[in-house]
Amino acid sequence: MIYSPISMKEINFRNEILAGLTVALALVPEAVAFAFVAGVEPLVGLYAAFIVCLITAVFGGRPGMISGATGALAVVMVSLVSSHGVEYLFAAVVLMGLIQILFGVLKLGKFIRLVPEPVIYGFVNGLAIVIFKSQFAQFKVPALAGSGLDWMSGKALYVMGALVLLTMAIMFILPKITKKIPAALTAIVVVSAIVIGFGLDTRTVGDVASVGGGLPAFGIPMVPFTLETLYIILPYSLILAGIGLLESLLTLTIVDQLTDTRGRGNQESIAQGAANVVGGFFGTMGGCAMIGQSIINVSSGGRTRLSGITAAVMLLVFILFLSTLIEMVPMAALVGLMFMVAIGTFEWASFKVLRRIPKSDAIVMVAVTVLTVIFDLAIAVLIGVVIAALVFAWDSAVRIRARKYVDAKGVKHYEIFGPLFFGSTATFLEKFDVANDPEEVVIDFKESRVVDHSGIEALNKLTEKYHVAGKKLHLRHLSEDCRRLLANADSFIEVNIMEDPHYAVLSDKLS
C-alpha cells in the first residue's frame, strides 16, 4: 500500500521516542568512526548526523528512515580532504546537495525501480557483511611500540567478548519475552550499568573521541569562488550525490518492504539534497540514508517522523549536555548492537532461493555481494544492474520468433513475437526468406514492439531487400512512434493504418 500520514491518535509516542533514543545512541559511534574515515574532526561527523537526520525526518519521503554521516560517502571524501582541506569538502557537500535536489525536482527517483531484486538482495547481504566486518576494528588496541594496532588479548579480549555476547543475547531473547521494551536500548543500558557498576576496564565511547561541543555555526566555505574550485569539487560532488542517492533510495526500498508501505523517492531526494546544502554551510561532512540505523529504528517501533526527529534532537542533546554520560557507554554494547543489526540485515532467505532462481540471477546476487564488500555500494550496484541488463537483453534477443503461414490469397504472413531491438535484429532478419517468398508479404507486429533505432534500421534493411526483389511488403500493427519514424520511408513501404495501441511510459505521480 502507499504510505499515508498516521493520525495523532495512531502514533505510539512511547515506541517512537524510545526508538529515536536508541537510534541516537547508535548514531554517535558511527558518526565518529566515519568522521575519522573522512579525515575530519569527530564533531564534523556528529553535526552531519544531527542536521541530515533532522531535515530528512521532517521533510523526507520515507518516515521511519534514518539518515546521517555514512561510510560510503566518507571513503570518497578522504581524498578531497587530504589533497585540498576540509573547506573544500564543505563546498563539495553544498554542490552535492544541489545536484540531489535537481535529481528530485526532475522526478528521477522512480528509476530506482529499475534495480533488479537480485541486485537489492546482493546489496543488502554485502552491506550486512561490511557492517559486521567494520566492528572488528573495536577489538584492536594501539600497539605497544606505537606502530599501529594490535588485536586485543587476555582479560581485555575476554571482557570485550563477554559484553558483546551479552548485548546480543539481550537483543535476541528480550523480544521473545516482550516487545513493549526496545531490546536495543535495554541492552545498551544493562551492559553500561554492568560496566560502570563493577568498574570493568573496557573501552568506552569516550576512549574513541570526545562527543561534547556547542551548536554548529553557519559559515560559507572558505574557498575561492572560481572555475578552478568548481573543477576541483565537481567530480567529488557528482560521485557523492550519486552514492548518496543510490544508498538512500535502496534503503527506502528496503524500509518499504519492512513496513509494507511505499515512500516517495523524489521527495526523499529533495530532502536529502536540502539537508546536505544546509550541512555544507554548517561545516559538516553531509550524509545520506543509513540502512543499519533505519532497521534499528523500524525494528524498535519507529514508523513515523517522530522517531527520526527524536533521534536528531537527542543526538544534539548528547553533544550539548550529556556527552559525559554518552562517553561512558562501553563500545562493546554498540558493537553487539551493530552485530545484531548486521545479522538482521542479511537476507538469509537468499540461500534458499539461490537454487530456485535462474543462474544469471544467482550470479548477479553473489557478484553484488562480493563487490560491495571489496569495493563499495555504488560500484557493486552499477555492475549488478549492467550484468542484469545484459542478461535480460540476451534472453530477449534469443526469444524473438515468427509464426509463418500463407493465406488463401497467396499472401505470406509473418507474425512476430518478442521485442525488436539492438540485440534481436540479427535473429529477426534470419526469420525471412526473401528469395522464396510470394509477391506479397505481411509482417504483423501485434505481439511485438520495435524498441529502438536498431530495430527501425532492421526494418529498413528488410524492406529494401523486398523492394529489390520486386515484392510488396506490408507492415501491420506498428506502434505510433514507429509509424512516425517510418513516415519518410520510400513508397514501397506500406504501413497498415489501423488503430494500434498507444505505448507510453507510466509516470509515477507519487514519486
JODARA-V930698 format. One record per pair of residues at least 12 apart in sequence whose C-alpha atoms are under 8 Angstrom apart, sorted by the first residue. I is the first residue (numbers start at 1). GAP is how many residues later the second one is. D is the distance in Angstrom with one decimal. If there is no record, write none. Layout:
{{I	GAP	D} {I	GAP	D}}
//
This chain:
{{1	259	6.6} {1	260	5.0} {1	261	6.4} {2	259	5.3} {2	260	4.7} {2	261	7.1} {3	258	5.1} {3	259	5.1} {3	260	6.0} {6	298	7.4} {11	293	7.6} {13	293	8.0} {15	165	7.9} {15	167	7.8} {15	285	7.0} {15	286	5.3} {15	287	6.5} {16	285	6.1} {16	286	4.8} {16	287	7.1} {16	288	7.3} {16	290	6.2} {16	291	4.7} {16	294	7.9} {17	285	7.9} {17	289	7.1} {17	290	5.6} {17	293	6.0} {18	164	6.9} {18	167	7.7} {18	282	7.7} {18	289	7.9} {19	163	7.0} {19	277	7.7} {19	278	5.4} {19	279	7.8} {19	281	5.1} {19	282	6.1} {19	283	5.5} {19	288	6.1} {19	292	7.9} {20	277	6.7} {20	282	7.1} {20	286	7.8} {20	287	4.4} {20	288	5.9} {20	289	7.4} {20	290	4.9} {20	291	4.1} {20	292	7.9} {20	294	7.8} {21	164	7.7} {21	289	6.6} {21	290	5.5} {21	293	6.5} {22	162	6.6} {22	163	5.1} {22	274	7.8} {22	275	7.6} {22	289	7.6} {23	270	6.0} {23	273	6.6} {23	274	6.2} {23	288	5.8} {24	287	4.6} {24	288	6.8} {24	290	6.1} {24	291	5.3} {25	290	7.5} {25	301	7.8} {26	267	7.1} {26	308	6.7} {27	22	7.2} {27	41	7.7} {27	266	7.4} {27	288	7.7} {28	18	6.8} {28	183	7.8} {28	287	7.4} {29	176	6.8} {29	305	7.7} {30	39	7.7} {30	40	7.7} {31	14	4.9} {31	15	5.4} {31	17	7.9} {31	18	6.5} {31	37	7.5} {31	38	5.6} {31	39	7.3} {32	13	5.9} {32	14	6.6} {32	177	7.2} {34	35	6.8} {34	36	6.2} {34	37	5.4} {34	40	6.0} {35	34	7.9} {35	39	7.1} {35	250	7.8} {37	34	7.4} {37	37	5.9} {37	38	6.5} {37	41	6.8} {38	36	4.6} {38	37	6.2} {38	38	7.6} {38	39	5.4} {38	40	4.3} {38	43	7.3} {39	39	5.6} {39	42	6.6} {39	43	7.3} {40	41	7.8} {40	46	7.1} {42	167	7.0} {42	168	7.6} {42	169	7.2} {43	168	6.7} {43	169	8.0} {43	170	7.3} {44	239	6.6} {44	240	4.8} {44	241	6.1} {45	24	6.0} {45	239	6.4} {45	240	6.0} {45	241	7.9} {46	23	7.7} {46	165	7.7} {46	269	7.9} {47	169	6.6} {47	232	7.9} {47	237	5.9} {47	269	7.9} {48	20	6.2} {48	21	5.8} {48	231	6.2} {48	236	4.8} {48	237	5.8} {48	238	5.2} {48	239	6.6} {49	18	7.0} {49	19	4.0} {49	20	5.2} {49	237	7.7} {49	238	7.1} {49	263	7.4} {50	18	7.0} {50	262	4.9} {50	263	7.3} {50	265	6.3} {50	266	6.4} {51	17	7.8} {51	224	6.5} {51	227	7.7} {51	228	6.2} {51	261	7.3} {52	15	6.0} {52	16	5.4} {52	17	7.9} {52	220	7.2} {52	223	5.0} {52	224	6.7} {52	227	7.0} {52	234	6.9} {52	235	6.3} {52	236	7.3} {53	13	6.1} {53	14	4.8} {53	15	5.4} {53	255	6.5} {53	256	7.3} {53	258	7.6} {53	259	5.6} {54	254	6.7} {54	255	5.4} {54	257	8.0} {54	258	5.2} {54	259	7.5} {55	216	6.8} {55	217	7.8} {55	219	7.7} {55	220	5.6} {56	212	7.2} {56	215	5.4} {56	216	6.1} {56	219	6.8} {57	248	5.3} {57	249	7.7} {57	251	5.0} {57	252	5.7} {58	247	6.2} {58	250	8.0} {58	251	6.9} {59	208	7.7} {59	209	7.6} {59	212	5.8} {60	207	5.9} {60	208	4.5} {60	209	7.8} {60	210	7.7} {60	211	5.1} {60	212	7.2} {61	202	5.4} {61	203	4.5} {61	204	6.2} {61	205	7.4} {61	206	4.9} {61	207	4.3} {61	210	7.7} {62	190	6.5} {62	200	7.8} {62	201	4.7} {62	202	6.4} {62	203	7.9} {62	206	6.7} {63	200	7.7} {63	240	6.3} {63	241	4.9} {63	242	4.9} {63	245	7.7} {64	191	7.9} {64	230	6.9} {64	233	6.7} {64	234	6.4} {64	238	5.6} {64	239	4.6} {64	240	5.1} {64	241	6.0} {64	243	6.6} {64	244	6.4} {65	186	7.8} {65	187	7.0} {65	190	7.0} {65	224	7.1} {65	225	7.8} {65	229	4.9} {65	232	7.5} {65	233	7.8} {65	243	7.2} {66	223	5.8} {66	224	5.9} {66	225	7.6} {66	227	6.0} {66	228	4.8} {66	231	7.5} {66	242	6.1} {67	220	6.8} {67	221	5.1} {67	222	3.9} {67	223	5.2} {67	226	7.9} {67	227	7.7} {68	218	7.4} {68	219	4.9} {68	220	5.6} {68	221	6.3} {68	222	6.5} {69	216	7.0} {69	217	6.1} {69	218	4.3} {69	219	6.6} {69	221	8.0} {70	217	5.9} {70	218	6.7} {70	219	7.8} {70	220	6.7} {72	171	7.2} {72	172	8.0} {72	304	6.7} {72	305	7.0} {73	167	6.1} {73	170	7.0} {73	171	7.0} {73	214	7.0} {76	160	7.4} {76	163	7.9} {76	164	7.2} {77	12	7.0} {77	159	7.6} {80	156	7.6} {87	134	5.4} {87	135	5.7} {87	136	6.5} {87	196	8.0} {88	133	7.1} {88	134	7.7} {88	135	6.4} {88	145	7.0} {89	144	7.8} {89	196	7.0} {90	131	5.9} {90	189	8.0} {90	190	4.6} {90	191	6.9} {90	193	5.9} {90	194	6.6} {90	195	6.6} {91	130	5.6} {91	132	7.5} {91	142	7.3} {91	189	6.3} {91	190	7.9} {92	141	5.2} {92	142	7.0} {92	144	6.7} {92	145	5.2} {92	188	7.7} {93	144	6.5} {93	147	8.0} {93	183	6.0} {93	184	6.6} {93	186	7.4} {93	187	5.2} {93	192	6.7} {93	193	6.0} {94	182	6.0} {94	183	4.2} {94	184	7.3} {94	185	7.4} {94	186	4.9} {94	187	7.0} {95	139	7.5} {95	142	6.0} {95	182	7.1} {96	141	4.5} {96	142	6.4} {96	144	6.3} {96	145	5.0} {96	177	7.1} {96	180	7.0} {96	181	7.5} {97	144	7.0} {97	175	7.0} {97	176	3.7} {97	177	5.9} {97	178	7.1} {97	179	4.7} {97	180	4.8} {98	175	5.9} {98	176	7.3} {98	179	6.6} {99	138	7.9} {99	139	7.4} {99	142	6.5} {99	174	7.1} {100	141	5.9} {100	145	7.1} {100	169	5.8} {100	170	6.2} {100	172	6.9} {100	173	4.6} {101	168	6.2} {101	169	4.3} {101	170	7.4} {101	171	7.5} {101	172	4.8} {101	173	6.7} {102	168	7.5} {103	163	7.6} {103	166	6.8} {103	167	7.5} {104	161	7.7} {104	162	4.4} {104	163	6.4} {104	164	7.6} {104	165	4.9} {104	166	5.0} {105	161	7.1} {105	165	7.0} {107	159	5.5} {107	404	6.8} {108	158	6.7} {109	140	7.5} {109	156	4.9} {109	157	4.8} {109	160	7.0} {109	402	6.8} {110	155	6.4} {110	156	7.2} {110	398	7.0} {110	401	6.3} {112	134	7.8} {112	137	6.6} {112	138	7.3} {115	270	6.2} {116	269	6.9} {116	272	7.3} {118	243	5.9} {118	244	7.2} {118	246	6.2} {118	247	4.8} {119	245	6.4} {119	246	5.6} {119	249	6.2} {119	262	6.4} {119	265	5.7} {119	266	6.8} {120	130	7.4} {120	245	7.9} {121	226	6.7} {121	229	7.2} {121	244	6.2} {122	242	7.5} {122	243	4.4} {122	244	6.1} {122	245	7.3} {122	246	4.8} {122	247	4.4} {123	242	7.9} {123	245	5.9} {123	246	5.7} {123	249	6.6} {123	254	7.0} {123	257	7.4} {123	258	6.9} {124	221	6.6} {124	222	6.2} {124	223	6.9} {124	245	7.7} {125	220	7.1} {125	221	4.8} {125	222	6.1} {125	244	5.8} {126	242	7.1} {126	243	4.1} {126	244	6.4} {126	245	7.7} {126	246	5.2} {126	247	5.6} {127	215	7.9} {127	242	7.7} {127	245	6.7} {127	246	7.2} {127	250	7.8} {128	213	7.8} {128	214	4.5} {128	215	6.9} {128	217	5.6} {128	218	5.4} {129	213	6.8} {129	217	7.8} {129	244	6.9} {130	242	7.8} {130	243	5.8} {131	161	8.0} {131	207	7.0} {131	208	7.5} {131	211	5.9} {132	206	7.0} {132	207	5.6} {132	210	5.6} {135	200	5.9} {135	203	7.4} {135	204	7.5} {138	193	7.4} {138	194	8.0} {138	197	7.6} {139	12	6.0} {139	13	5.7} {139	18	7.3} {139	21	7.7} {140	12	5.4} {156	45	7.4} {156	46	6.7} {159	41	7.9} {159	43	7.1} {160	42	6.6} {160	172	5.8} {161	171	7.6} {163	28	6.7} {163	169	5.7} {163	170	6.6} {163	173	7.8} {164	168	5.0} {164	169	5.8} {164	171	6.4} {164	172	4.6} {165	171	6.7} {166	21	7.9} {166	25	7.5} {166	170	7.9} {167	20	5.2} {167	21	7.0} {167	24	6.7} {167	165	7.9} {167	166	5.7} {167	169	5.3} {167	170	6.7} {168	19	7.8} {168	168	5.3} {168	169	6.6} {168	171	7.5} {168	172	6.3} {170	13	6.7} {170	16	7.7} {170	17	5.7} {171	12	4.9} {171	13	5.8} {171	16	6.4} {171	166	7.8} {171	169	7.6} {182	118	5.5} {182	119	7.9} {183	117	7.4} {184	112	7.8} {184	116	7.6} {184	153	6.5} {187	146	7.1} {188	141	7.5} {188	145	5.4} {188	146	7.1} {191	139	7.6} {191	142	6.2} {192	136	7.5} {192	137	5.4} {192	138	6.0} {192	141	7.4} {195	135	7.3} {196	132	7.9} {202	128	6.8} {203	127	5.9} {203	128	5.9} {203	129	7.5} {204	123	6.2} {204	124	5.6} {204	125	5.4} {204	126	4.0} {204	127	4.9} {204	128	7.8} {205	121	6.8} {205	122	4.5} {205	123	6.3} {205	124	5.8} {205	125	6.2} {205	126	5.8} {206	118	7.8} {206	120	7.5} {206	121	3.9} {206	122	6.3} {206	123	7.9} {207	120	7.5} {210	113	7.6} {210	117	7.2} {211	107	7.7} {211	108	5.7} {211	112	5.6} {211	115	7.9} {211	116	7.2} {212	106	7.4} {212	107	4.6} {212	108	6.1} {212	109	7.6} {212	110	7.8} {212	111	5.0} {212	112	7.6} {213	106	5.5} {213	107	5.7} {214	105	7.1} {214	106	5.7} {215	105	7.4} {216	66	6.0} {216	67	7.5} {217	65	5.5} {217	66	7.4} {218	63	5.7} {218	64	4.5} {218	65	7.3} {219	62	5.4} {219	63	5.9} {219	64	7.1} {220	61	5.5} {220	62	8.0} {221	59	7.6} {221	60	6.6} {221	62	7.7} {242	136	7.7} {243	134	7.4} {243	135	5.6} {244	43	7.0} {244	44	5.1} {244	45	7.4} {245	24	6.6} {245	27	8.0} {245	43	7.3} {246	132	7.1} {247	41	7.1} {247	42	6.4} {247	43	7.8} {247	130	7.4} {247	131	7.9} {248	40	5.9} {248	41	4.5} {248	42	7.4} {249	16	6.3} {249	19	7.9} {249	20	8.0} {251	38	6.6} {251	39	7.2} {251	40	5.5} {251	43	7.9} {252	13	7.5} {255	39	7.4} {255	40	7.4} {255	43	7.8} {258	40	7.8} {259	39	7.9} {259	44	7.9} {263	248	8.0} {264	246	6.4} {264	247	4.8} {265	246	5.4} {266	245	5.1} {267	244	6.9} {272	15	8.0} {272	16	6.5} {292	46	7.6} {292	49	6.1} {292	50	7.4} {292	53	7.4} {295	46	7.2} {295	50	7.5} {296	45	6.9} {360	28	7.7} {360	31	7.0} {361	27	7.4} {364	20	5.7} {364	23	6.8} {364	24	6.7} {365	19	7.7} {367	13	7.7} {367	17	7.1} {368	12	5.0} {368	13	6.3} {368	15	7.5} {368	16	5.7} {393	30	6.3} {394	29	6.7} {396	22	7.1} {396	23	7.0} {396	27	7.7} {396	28	7.2} {397	22	7.8} {397	23	7.9} {397	24	7.8} {397	26	5.0} {397	27	4.0} {397	28	7.8} {397	30	7.3} {398	26	6.7} {398	29	7.1} {399	19	6.4} {400	16	7.3} {400	17	5.6} {400	18	4.5} {400	19	6.6} {400	20	7.4} {400	24	6.8} {400	27	7.3} {400	28	6.8} {401	15	5.9} {401	16	5.3} {401	17	6.7} {401	27	7.3} {401	30	7.6} {402	12	5.9} {402	13	5.3} {402	14	4.5} {402	15	6.1} {402	29	6.7} {403	12	5.0} {403	13	6.6} {410	28	7.1} {410	30	7.8} {411	27	6.7} {411	28	7.5} {411	29	5.3} {411	30	5.7} {411	31	7.2} {412	25	7.1} {412	26	6.6} {412	28	6.6} {412	29	4.9} {412	30	6.2} {413	28	6.0} {413	29	4.8} {413	30	6.0} {413	31	7.3} {414	27	7.8} {414	28	6.2} {414	29	4.7} {414	30	6.0} {415	28	6.1} {415	29	4.8} {415	30	6.5} {415	31	7.6} {415	32	7.6} {416	27	7.2} {416	28	6.1} {416	29	5.5} {416	30	7.5} {416	31	6.2} {416	32	5.8} {417	28	7.4} {417	30	5.1} {417	31	5.0} {418	29	6.8} {418	30	5.0} {418	31	7.1} {419	29	5.3} {419	30	5.0} {419	31	6.2} {419	32	6.6} {420	28	7.1} {420	29	6.0} {420	30	4.8} {420	31	5.9} {420	32	7.7} {420	35	5.3} {421	29	6.4} {421	30	5.2} {421	31	5.5} {421	32	7.6} {421	33	5.9} {421	34	4.8} {422	30	7.0} {422	31	7.8} {422	32	4.9} {422	33	6.2} {425	29	7.2} {425	30	6.2} {425	33	6.0} {429	29	7.2} {429	33	7.1} {434	31	7.1} {434	32	6.3} {434	35	7.5} {435	34	7.2} {438	33	7.6} {439	31	7.6} {439	32	4.8} {439	33	6.1} {440	31	5.9} {440	32	4.7} {440	33	6.0} {440	34	7.9} {441	30	7.6} {441	31	6.2} {441	32	4.9} {441	33	6.2} {442	31	5.9} {442	32	4.7} {442	33	6.0} {442	34	7.2} {443	30	7.6} {443	31	6.2} {443	32	5.0} {443	33	6.1} {444	31	6.2} {444	32	4.8} {444	33	6.0} {444	34	7.9} {445	30	7.5} {445	31	6.0} {445	32	5.1} {445	33	5.8} {446	30	7.4} {446	31	5.1} {446	32	7.3} {449	29	7.3} {449	30	7.1} {450	28	7.7} {450	29	7.8} {450	32	6.8} {456	26	7.6} {456	29	7.6} {456	30	7.8} {463	29	7.8} {463	30	6.7} {467	25	6.6} {472	20	7.0} {472	21	8.0} {473	19	7.3} {473	20	6.3} {473	21	6.6} {474	19	6.7} {474	20	5.0} {474	21	5.8} {474	22	6.8} {475	18	7.6} {475	19	6.4} {475	20	4.8} {475	21	6.0} {476	19	6.0} {476	20	4.8} {476	21	7.7} {477	19	6.8} {477	21	7.1} {477	23	5.7} {478	17	7.8} {478	18	8.0} {478	22	6.9} {479	21	6.1} {479	22	6.7} {479	23	6.5} {479	24	6.9} {480	20	7.3} {480	21	8.0} {480	22	6.5} {480	23	7.7} {483	12	7.5}}
//
